[in-house]
């Protein structure tokens, strides 16, 4: 525990500052609900708006809760492809389940990670990870 | 700017940044919300200037707990900078002598300079940044553009090429801003606008507020190490 704390703390004390040194493949998180032998379509866990008004842009300087939550989910997705941890899986399951408005908790939640990258002039999507289905009722919200 | 004034301004701006981050995080799940909410009254104590040395220590400890909770920073570079500023301020407040207090503040200032220079240098080494392709990809398929309409900027190669070189030049040249206080203030105004643009276009609002909190250390550092021209 102490070792892990030091591993997390040191990059803050001695940062690398290599922001955007290259544009890597970008994750998209999709989920579906399994009910018995049937399942819903894969659905994006986050939809960005088509546009924002100047006032909405200004408001987001002070209040950007949903977007920062989305960025953390992206971070968890990237961590999962580097090293699968239960922490990242649980975080994604929890945050996806909060976005599901369906009051029915009888199904199983499954998510997958698609990564977008450019190959020449084409955008390519690759599925990098699919989670084990988890009962919605078991996910802590 | 004296060290005491730099410390106070850093505390005020940092308190605001932490207050904003924490309030914004309140709609979270309970396990996060309680941990984050505890920072709010401590940030207000820091803002007041009363017992600020203790407030800084407590906030540093809370930030480490948040690192553990999220198994890393919740908001990437913004959280790292928050913890860096808190750690340096903690060391300043509890340094055994003025020399070590100045060393801690100088370390923060140098890290801010590096945050720009290293970021610009790695971009300069990358052909995709030099030809504008990287920025086109950021708008084209990265997770960052806050609206779908902003993705259309990936279809403007001249704009992304110009913007790429503007960012590279600003970041790589930043250390030269230490040459004079006037140049530094102009550079900080420019980088503040750069962070504001990132906050608007990529939703990186926390970066904007926390980087501002680091600027007093730079202003103090420049005056401390570079003699004024006659």
Interface residues (C-beta under 8 A of the other chain):
Chain A: X4 X5 X8 X9 X11 X12 X13 X15 X16 X17 X18 X19 X20 X21 X22 X23 X26 X27 X28 X48 X49 X50 X51 X52 X57 X60 X61 X62 X63 X64 X65 X67 X68 X69 X70 X71 X72 X74 X75 X79 X85 X87 X88 X91 X94 X98 X116 X117 X118 X123 X140 X141
Chain B: X20 X23 X24 X25 X26 X27 X28 X29 X31 X64 X67 X68 X70 X71 X72 X73 X74 X75 X76 X77 X79 X80 X81 X83 X84 X87 X111 X114 X115 X118 X119 X122 X123 X126 X128 X134 X137 X138 X140 X141 X142 X143 X145 X146 X147 X148 X149 X196 X199 X200 X203 X205 X206 X208
